[in-house]
């Protein structure tokens, strides 16, 4: 990391380690912010988006139909920012097939993200968002991935850095606080997210996300934990009644800008540009979630109406509800969900195939599997800004 790339307006201090490299220690939050009418308008749009989403979430006939699908979508997209190639279909397929992915499989990383998010949301009932909870989330996220040298669930005790593959500390684009300064930085961050603040929640979230990424407290998984933290803070602050707003789709669509804005805060104190970028993401993804929710609920209502028209049993309605949690289905899973015999499960699944809700995957003579294509297509559809990009891991220390 080169000190001359950091201006006097930088958002922290540069420290030279005895080993000869330079590192960056962010200043405690909050920074001095310049409020413009443009930024005020973006705060208003983001707040309005969250409020509209919260209002819709409170009136949904069955919001639990949508919670896990959006969680799984977030897991895929947040992991994809770090270079994984697993799709939502891959995740659902492995869950339905009951096949354990290998430790090197991208699907395992995505599954771990879902488990970490589920764990965090459950723990909020007893534990506030805290450094302790963050360590628990990291342990879930990194379980069985990358080896014990990445110290799952523990803050780093050695230096990490961000840069192109194979770069050294001195060649890195960014070096976060050295280990001896790490806990002080984390302690200040924890104080900020618990302290009363006149700042709007959406602005505070932007500040917290930057600060967490600048501190980079783990040897790996910092980006994913930082994005997961946003969801937990929105829920803990009661901004949303259900965990339905996620920003990874926006960050993944604008990946280069995402990293550029984060680095510009560190190097040149460009808080306004980062906050503006973040707020546009909140507004965009709020609208996208509302539209996607409406499409999914429309499908759900159409399926139920069709089945009620043909006087189907309540078992089929139960099975349809379950498809919104898991669009891939086997006979064994159907039998477990409905608490019926294997033969009865076959008959019910076949009825959903007959009415076009399910389609059988070809080429599987053993362990036949079925998929609800319309549900999956709605979840996997790109956002309003276009298709998501994909790239392999670049080898940097994340």
CORUR-V813619 format. One record per residue. SS is DSSP state (h for helix, s for strand, l for the rest). Layout:
SS
SS
This chain:
l
l
h
h
h
l
l
l
l
l
l
s
s
s
s
s
l
l
l
l
l
s
s
s
s
s
l
l
l
l
l
l
l
l
l
l
h
h
h
h
h
h
h
h
h
h
h
h
h
h
h
h
h
h
h
h
h
h
h
l
l
l
l
h
h
h
h
h
h
h
h
h
h
h
h
h
h
h
h
h
h
l
l
l
l
l
l
h
h
h
h
h
h
h
h
h
h
l
l
l
l
l
l
l
l
h
h
h
h
h
h
h
h
h
h
h
h
h
h
h
h
h
h
l
l
l
l
l
l
l
h
h
h
h
h
h
h
h
h
h
h
h
l
l
l
l
l
h
h
h
l
l
l
l
l
l
l
l
l
l
l
s
l
l
l
l
l
l
l
l
l
l
l
s
l
l
l
l
h
h
h
h
h
h
h
h
h
h
h
h
h
h
h
h
l
l
l
l
l
l
h
h
h
h
h
h
h
h
h
h
h
h
h
h
h
l
l
l
l
l
l
h
h
h
h
h
h
h
h
h
h
h
h
h
h
h
l
l
l
l
l
l
l
l
l
l
l
h
h
h
h
h
h
l
h
h
h
h
h
h
h
h
h
h
h
h
h
h
l
l
h
h
h
h
h
h
h
h
h
h
h
h
h
h
h
h
h
h
h
h
h
h
h
h
h
h
h
h
h
h
h
h
h
h
h
h
h
h
h
l
l
l
l
h
h
h
h
h
h
h
h
h
h
h
h
l
l
s
s
s
h
h
h
h
h
h
h
h
l
l
l
h
h
h
h
h
h
h
h
h
h
h
h
h
l
l
l
l
s
s
l
l
l
l
l
l
l
l
s
s
s
l
h
h
h
h
h
h
h
h
l
l
s
l
l
s
l
l
l
l
l
l
l
l
l
l
l
l
